Amino acid sequence: MAAQYAIAGTTAKGIAASVERGVAEGGLSPGDALPPVRRLADDLGVSPGTVATAYKELRQRGLVLTRGRGGTVVADVPSVASRRPPRVPRGLVDLAGGHPDPAFLPVLRPPTTVSPVYGSHRAAPRLPALEGATREWFERDGVPARHVTFAHGALDCIARLLSTELRPGDAVAVEDPGFHHLLDLVPALGLRMVPVAVDGEGIVPESLRAALRGGVRAVVCSPRGQCPTGAFFTRSRRDGLVAVLREFPEVLVVEDDHNAEVGGAAAHTLAAAGLDRWAQVRTVSKHLGIDLRWAGVACDPVTLARHDGRMLMTSGWVSHVLQETVAGLFGDTSVRALVAAGEEAYAERRAALIGALRGHGVRAVGASGLNVWVPVRDESAVVNGLRTQGWWVAAGARFRIAAPPAVRITTATLDVGEAPRLAADFAEVLGDAQATYGG
């Protein structure tokens, strides 16, 4: 435990609050060991049961974890301190953020006038025009759209779905490597993450089956544009996953299709397979604008009722001003052309870097989406080495649980002509790192 921080409290809640305060304020860092239960109980003058209850609450909320004989330690990513990426140093080319190219995002045009309304929109939370457009959006790819609703972005929706479906301590299957914000969210909800292996076609059926047999109650995955690897479901992979999931009909399957418009891959989705419990979430941040915090959701009727029931008790509805903005963009033919151009450019940029790296004997993947995933031996050495060459890329540790090390390079803004230089610099840095650490 960090010597400069002393845990206080005389009740379980007080002790838990003291630990949480220490984590939030930096007095306790990821990996710091907490005192053994009996020692802390003696120090505070309370019973061991009181300390044990505090530690249990902290574990359920994702702040600490128990490592057997290693004792209780602060979690690598405690729920009060999400793993935000470091600031991009001045003068470097930012290829770490995972963001789309602004050149392919439309200018946002909110409604010119917004008339006052009496009361609230709780009785009619969804604009009919946007609801109709959302149904068409899902149905285009074979996703049943009888039951649709809206949310404030993908993570807002996934958090609501998981929190209404599961209880603290329940297990959720997640992709490994996977979306770093989801890997932060699940333990913050007090849920356990069970990593499922990912290859070029998405989650691996046998790995998923093992997780489900272990008692997983929900699965969160991406059908295409998977972050960070760019994997996407082929038809055969989708069918293989469906066969596994049919053995566990009570499990909720949540697909995050955040790259639906710019992923550069066909839609072979689990949501179109007739599962009992399912939801597919689609957002517009990657193709219409990162500040449009809106998501459309298609799901089974039970999931719809639970999602909307919880939203009714909290935010109530998604802003109608935001809905009108999104609806206007959906109906604009020039916007659709711009988005299509972006999808084409992203595919060219991914392919250019992967091909250039291959020319130097460096393996990389990125079949869809905005990123390229490059396995390496030492993430820090590669990230720091590329920094000296003027590039800023993301260390893979943010995206991994048990998967091997790698770095993520966002190619959305990487000009095709710059790919050879980046690949050459990457190969040089990789060679230096291998020489340093013994080849």
Legacy VTK file of the C-alpha trace (Angstrom):
# vtk DataFile Version 3.0
C-alpha trace
ASCII
DATASET POLYDATA
POINTS 439 float
0.000 0.000 0.000
1.159 3.519 -0.683
2.849 4.669 2.546
1.506 8.191 2.306
-2.154 7.170 2.416
-3.862 5.948 5.574
-7.263 4.273 5.262
-9.804 5.583 7.757
-13.336 4.736 8.867
-15.257 2.901 11.563
-17.966 1.340 9.384
-17.817 -0.741 6.207
-19.166 2.144 4.158
-16.744 4.582 5.740
-13.745 2.337 5.068
-14.869 1.753 1.471
-15.348 5.494 0.979
-11.860 6.171 2.342
-10.298 3.721 -0.118
-12.314 5.174 -2.988
-11.201 8.678 -2.043
-7.596 7.535 -1.996
-7.917 6.052 -5.481
-9.723 9.080 -6.894
-7.223 11.551 -5.441
-4.124 9.528 -6.333
-3.104 8.459 -2.848
-3.663 4.867 -3.926
-2.485 3.780 -7.356
-3.332 0.761 -9.524
-1.606 -2.315 -8.126
-1.123 -0.887 -4.615
-1.824 -3.506 -1.957
-4.407 -2.852 0.727
-3.660 -4.032 4.274
-4.759 -7.568 5.213
-8.229 -7.642 6.723
-7.154 -8.411 10.286
-4.330 -5.870 10.321
-6.570 -3.053 9.085
-9.271 -4.103 11.549
-6.759 -3.837 14.401
-5.490 -0.458 13.135
-9.010 0.984 12.920
-10.406 -0.688 16.021
-13.194 -2.481 14.155
-14.105 -6.112 13.592
-12.525 -8.102 10.743
-16.041 -8.616 9.387
-16.455 -4.854 8.951
-13.265 -4.620 6.886
-14.187 -7.727 4.894
-17.567 -6.172 4.047
-15.843 -2.977 2.896
-13.448 -4.911 0.682
-16.330 -6.916 -0.768
-18.168 -3.714 -1.701
-15.023 -2.326 -3.312
-14.557 -5.532 -5.334
-18.161 -5.464 -6.540
-17.733 -1.885 -7.699
-14.534 -2.617 -9.584
-12.142 -0.588 -7.424
-10.099 -3.480 -6.067
-9.482 -7.119 -6.822
-8.219 -10.105 -4.856
-5.148 -12.002 -6.049
-5.242 -15.046 -3.793
-2.144 -15.034 -1.634
-1.273 -11.702 -3.190
-4.032 -10.117 -1.138
-6.352 -7.279 -2.120
-4.969 -4.627 -4.471
-6.254 -1.560 -6.283
-7.583 -2.605 -9.687
-5.485 -1.869 -12.769
-8.359 0.288 -14.004
-10.351 1.332 -10.927
-13.885 2.444 -11.721
-13.298 5.924 -10.301
-10.397 6.578 -12.655
-11.117 5.482 -16.217
-8.023 4.838 -18.329
-8.032 7.989 -20.369
-5.371 8.168 -23.071
-2.424 10.466 -22.382
-2.352 13.875 -24.013
-0.784 13.967 -27.449
2.616 15.676 -27.191
2.911 18.827 -29.269
4.334 18.364 -32.742
3.452 14.673 -33.136
1.097 13.150 -35.709
-1.826 11.804 -33.687
-2.645 8.251 -34.762
-3.884 7.093 -31.362
-7.346 8.543 -30.897
-9.601 6.238 -32.908
-11.501 9.223 -34.321
-12.845 9.729 -37.858
-11.408 12.222 -40.326
-13.258 15.560 -39.978
-13.063 15.921 -43.772
-15.722 13.214 -44.048
-18.020 14.550 -41.334
-20.903 16.817 -42.336
-21.482 20.279 -40.929
-24.097 19.894 -38.201
-27.293 21.848 -38.740
-29.559 21.820 -35.696
-33.143 23.036 -36.107
-33.269 26.774 -36.752
-36.153 27.200 -34.312
-37.224 25.156 -31.312
-40.748 25.829 -30.075
-41.435 25.642 -26.336
-43.451 22.663 -25.187
-45.666 22.187 -22.169
-44.414 19.580 -19.722
-42.054 16.894 -21.016
-41.561 14.435 -23.867
-41.855 11.345 -21.654
-45.149 10.359 -23.255
-43.672 10.598 -26.783
-39.909 10.174 -26.411
-39.112 9.393 -30.061
-39.713 11.591 -33.090
-41.706 9.572 -35.647
-39.459 10.675 -38.537
-36.287 9.503 -36.816
-37.923 6.335 -35.551
-38.897 5.457 -39.116
-35.419 6.214 -40.427
-33.913 4.102 -37.649
-36.093 1.123 -38.566
-34.960 1.419 -42.187
-31.332 1.653 -41.066
-31.508 -1.671 -39.239
-33.758 -3.428 -41.755
-31.295 -2.597 -44.546
-28.941 -5.143 -42.978
-31.565 -7.726 -42.063
-31.858 -6.710 -38.399
-35.452 -7.032 -37.106
-36.689 -3.531 -36.332
-40.142 -4.008 -34.884
-38.823 -2.878 -31.503
-36.489 0.137 -31.624
-35.548 2.840 -29.176
-32.937 5.569 -28.668
-30.090 6.205 -26.227
-27.365 8.757 -25.536
-24.628 6.857 -27.363
-23.492 3.236 -27.387
-21.929 3.071 -23.917
-24.934 4.777 -22.347
-27.142 2.135 -23.916
-24.896 -0.816 -23.034
-24.605 0.366 -19.431
-28.385 0.535 -19.147
-28.874 -2.878 -20.736
-26.333 -4.555 -18.466
-27.465 -2.836 -15.285
-31.113 -3.826 -15.817
-30.260 -7.390 -16.813
-27.464 -8.314 -14.393
-26.571 -7.910 -10.738
-23.215 -7.085 -9.123
-20.870 -10.026 -9.412
-22.473 -11.423 -12.576
-20.186 -12.201 -15.501
-20.073 -10.515 -18.919
-18.193 -11.930 -21.899
-16.139 -9.241 -23.650
-13.805 -9.257 -26.622
-10.094 -9.536 -25.847
-8.621 -7.341 -27.186
-11.622 -5.054 -27.080
-12.984 -1.529 -26.772
-11.154 0.082 -23.865
-14.111 2.137 -22.637
-16.227 -1.023 -22.410
-13.434 -2.714 -20.471
-13.659 0.204 -18.027
-17.449 0.198 -17.911
-18.091 -3.433 -17.017
-16.160 -3.489 -13.713
-17.500 -0.022 -12.881
-20.973 -1.607 -12.922
-19.788 -4.187 -10.409
-19.723 -6.943 -13.042
-17.012 -9.489 -13.819
-15.335 -9.509 -17.228
-14.666 -12.829 -18.923
-12.333 -12.349 -21.905
-13.205 -14.044 -25.192
-10.518 -14.468 -27.832
-10.757 -12.537 -31.102
-9.308 -13.435 -34.493
-9.759 -11.933 -37.962
-13.429 -12.972 -38.023
-14.337 -11.642 -34.583
-14.951 -13.581 -31.381
-13.904 -17.229 -31.516
-16.798 -19.719 -31.042
-14.929 -22.151 -28.775
-13.698 -19.332 -26.566
-17.256 -18.002 -26.353
-18.597 -21.457 -25.492
-16.102 -21.771 -22.649
-17.183 -18.394 -21.266
-20.859 -19.302 -21.485
-20.297 -22.635 -19.759
-18.586 -20.679 -17.004
-21.824 -18.840 -16.229
-21.642 -15.689 -18.330
-25.015 -13.915 -18.396
-24.375 -11.385 -21.181
-22.129 -11.066 -24.225
-20.976 -7.772 -25.754
-19.324 -7.908 -29.173
-18.884 -6.082 -32.492
-20.007 -7.571 -35.821
-17.599 -5.404 -37.855
-15.038 -2.654 -37.407
-14.064 -4.317 -34.128
-11.971 -2.092 -31.906
-9.004 -2.412 -31.918
-8.371 -5.213 -34.445
-10.788 -4.327 -37.258
-12.180 -7.879 -37.298
-15.604 -8.561 -38.781
-18.005 -11.497 -38.818
-18.050 -13.593 -41.959
-21.249 -15.484 -42.678
-19.698 -18.758 -41.529
-18.357 -17.221 -38.302
-21.738 -15.662 -37.568
-23.431 -19.028 -38.078
-20.903 -20.724 -35.806
-21.502 -18.203 -33.050
-25.263 -18.514 -33.392
-24.987 -22.289 -32.966
-23.115 -21.726 -29.699
-25.511 -19.065 -28.433
-28.571 -21.220 -29.083
-27.289 -23.533 -26.348
-27.711 -20.629 -23.900
-31.005 -18.904 -24.834
-31.243 -16.947 -21.565
-28.021 -14.997 -22.229
-28.382 -11.417 -23.464
-26.318 -10.735 -26.616
-25.447 -7.084 -27.257
-23.891 -6.134 -30.599
-22.116 -2.800 -30.831
-22.253 -1.955 -34.550
-20.686 1.478 -34.100
-18.972 1.327 -37.507
-22.066 0.377 -39.476
-21.623 3.127 -42.083
-17.849 3.358 -42.426
-16.627 -0.099 -41.401
-16.046 -1.268 -44.943
-17.491 -4.734 -44.280
-20.769 -6.506 -44.979
-23.240 -7.043 -42.148
-23.439 -10.656 -40.942
-24.958 -9.910 -37.567
-26.087 -12.010 -34.631
-29.057 -9.667 -34.333
-30.454 -10.999 -37.609
-30.310 -14.622 -36.429
-33.501 -14.835 -34.371
-31.949 -15.140 -30.900
-34.232 -14.967 -27.868
-32.432 -12.154 -26.039
-30.546 -9.651 -28.132
-29.893 -6.002 -28.860
-27.953 -4.196 -31.555
-26.677 -0.683 -30.894
-25.711 1.724 -33.678
-24.282 5.188 -33.199
-23.613 8.099 -35.539
-20.436 9.474 -33.942
-18.076 7.794 -36.431
-19.847 9.004 -39.586
-21.941 12.062 -38.657
-20.019 13.689 -35.803
-18.464 12.784 -32.477
-20.605 15.368 -30.661
-23.869 13.700 -31.731
-24.444 11.624 -28.602
-27.250 9.527 -30.080
-27.690 5.813 -30.655
-30.408 3.716 -32.214
-31.228 0.368 -30.654
-33.079 -2.634 -32.080
-33.860 -5.439 -29.652
-36.267 -8.073 -28.413
-39.422 -6.842 -26.599
-38.226 -7.770 -23.086
-34.962 -5.901 -23.556
-36.839 -2.903 -24.961
-39.139 -2.753 -21.931
-36.261 -2.947 -19.478
-34.158 -0.360 -21.302
-36.965 2.151 -21.722
-38.278 1.573 -18.210
-34.898 2.498 -16.743
-34.515 5.489 -19.060
-37.976 6.707 -18.095
-36.810 6.858 -14.474
-33.571 8.702 -15.301
-33.065 10.990 -18.298
-36.558 10.258 -19.632
-35.776 10.718 -23.317
-33.124 11.780 -25.793
-33.326 15.496 -26.605
-35.749 16.178 -29.443
-33.402 18.901 -30.676
-30.716 16.249 -31.059
-33.198 13.885 -32.686
-34.226 16.494 -35.247
-30.576 17.133 -36.068
-29.901 13.441 -36.651
-33.100 12.996 -38.654
-32.104 15.864 -40.939
-28.699 14.322 -41.591
-30.221 10.911 -42.287
-32.381 12.402 -45.018
-29.670 14.466 -46.714
-28.369 12.876 -49.946
-25.184 14.980 -49.891
-24.405 13.663 -46.405
-24.845 10.089 -47.579
-22.406 10.746 -50.423
-19.867 12.230 -48.010
-20.157 9.230 -45.684
-19.688 6.825 -48.599
-16.560 8.702 -49.655
-15.247 8.422 -46.115
-15.813 4.674 -46.019
-13.850 4.293 -49.251
-10.998 6.484 -48.016
-10.746 4.640 -44.701
-10.444 1.320 -46.539
-7.653 2.696 -48.742
-5.766 4.091 -45.755
-5.971 0.869 -43.771
-4.828 -1.175 -46.749
-1.972 1.223 -47.512
-0.452 0.913 -44.052
-0.978 -2.841 -43.785
0.646 -3.320 -47.183
3.560 -1.017 -46.362
4.186 -2.817 -43.062
4.028 -6.171 -44.846
6.770 -4.930 -47.157
9.021 -4.666 -44.089
8.005 -8.076 -42.778
5.689 -6.637 -40.116
2.329 -8.359 -39.667
-0.693 -6.137 -39.051
-4.474 -6.570 -39.164
-7.275 -4.135 -39.874
-9.855 -5.569 -42.270
-12.524 -2.994 -41.361
-13.023 0.120 -39.275
-10.660 2.990 -38.551
-7.654 1.248 -36.995
-4.785 -1.144 -37.629
-3.602 -3.527 -34.888
0.085 -4.484 -34.920
1.382 -7.239 -32.612
4.703 -6.332 -30.949
6.881 -7.709 -28.190
7.232 -4.540 -26.132
4.499 -1.922 -26.422
6.312 0.807 -24.511
9.460 0.478 -26.586
7.505 0.769 -29.828
5.314 3.656 -28.662
8.293 5.609 -27.356
10.401 4.791 -30.401
7.724 6.023 -32.788
7.363 9.134 -30.681
10.965 10.018 -31.450
10.100 9.670 -35.151
7.151 12.071 -34.833
4.292 9.546 -34.548
1.877 9.070 -31.658
0.212 5.632 -31.484
-1.718 3.839 -28.738
-0.200 1.137 -26.566
-2.330 -1.988 -26.685
-2.490 -2.410 -22.898
-5.590 -0.201 -22.809
-7.423 -2.704 -24.991
-6.227 -6.034 -23.590
-7.048 -8.399 -20.752
-5.123 -11.583 -21.547
-4.376 -11.016 -25.235
-0.718 -10.594 -26.272
0.839 -7.119 -26.624
0.298 -4.908 -29.661
-0.140 -1.266 -30.633
-3.158 0.361 -32.236
-2.679 2.812 -35.087
-5.644 4.917 -36.172
-5.403 5.214 -39.946
-8.514 7.364 -40.436
-6.437 10.511 -40.957
-3.249 8.901 -42.275
-2.654 10.006 -45.845
-1.930 7.091 -48.159
1.315 8.776 -49.188
2.532 8.813 -45.578
2.039 5.066 -45.048
5.476 4.053 -46.449
7.318 6.466 -44.145
5.377 5.305 -41.092
5.993 1.659 -41.997
9.707 2.262 -42.435
9.906 4.067 -39.090
7.896 1.288 -37.454
10.212 -1.405 -38.816
13.269 0.521 -37.625
11.833 0.972 -34.143
10.776 -2.666 -34.007
14.277 -3.767 -34.983
15.827 -1.570 -32.311
13.445 -2.926 -29.677
14.129 -6.550 -30.634
17.872 -5.951 -30.505
17.555 -4.334 -27.094
15.468 -7.157 -25.652
17.353 -10.052 -27.180
15.606 -10.551 -30.543
LINES 1 440
439 0 1 2 3 4 5 6 7 8 9 10 11 12 13 14 15 16 17 18 19 20 21 22 23 24 25 26 27 28 29 30 31 32 33 34 35 36 37 38 39 40 41 42 43 44 45 46 47 48 49 50 51 52 53 54 55 56 57 58 59 60 61 62 63 64 65 66 67 68 69 70 71 72 73 74 75 76 77 78 79 80 81 82 83 84 85 86 87 88 89 90 91 92 93 94 95 96 97 98 99 100 101 102 103 104 105 106 107 108 109 110 111 112 113 114 115 116 117 118 119 120 121 122 123 124 125 126 127 128 129 130 131 132 133 134 135 136 137 138 139 140 141 142 143 144 145 146 147 148 149 150 151 152 153 154 155 156 157 158 159 160 161 162 163 164 165 166 167 168 169 170 171 172 173 174 175 176 177 178 179 180 181 182 183 184 185 186 187 188 189 190 191 192 193 194 195 196 197 198 199 200 201 202 203 204 205 206 207 208 209 210 211 212 213 214 215 216 217 218 219 220 221 222 223 224 225 226 227 228 229 230 231 232 233 234 235 236 237 238 239 240 241 242 243 244 245 246 247 248 249 250 251 252 253 254 255 256 257 258 259 260 261 262 263 264 265 266 267 268 269 270 271 272 273 274 275 276 277 278 279 280 281 282 283 284 285 286 287 288 289 290 291 292 293 294 295 296 297 298 299 300 301 302 303 304 305 306 307 308 309 310 311 312 313 314 315 316 317 318 319 320 321 322 323 324 325 326 327 328 329 330 331 332 333 334 335 336 337 338 339 340 341 342 343 344 345 346 347 348 349 350 351 352 353 354 355 356 357 358 359 360 361 362 363 364 365 366 367 368 369 370 371 372 373 374 375 376 377 378 379 380 381 382 383 384 385 386 387 388 389 390 391 392 393 394 395 396 397 398 399 400 401 402 403 404 405 406 407 408 409 410 411 412 413 414 415 416 417 418 419 420 421 422 423 424 425 426 427 428 429 430 431 432 433 434 435 436 437 438
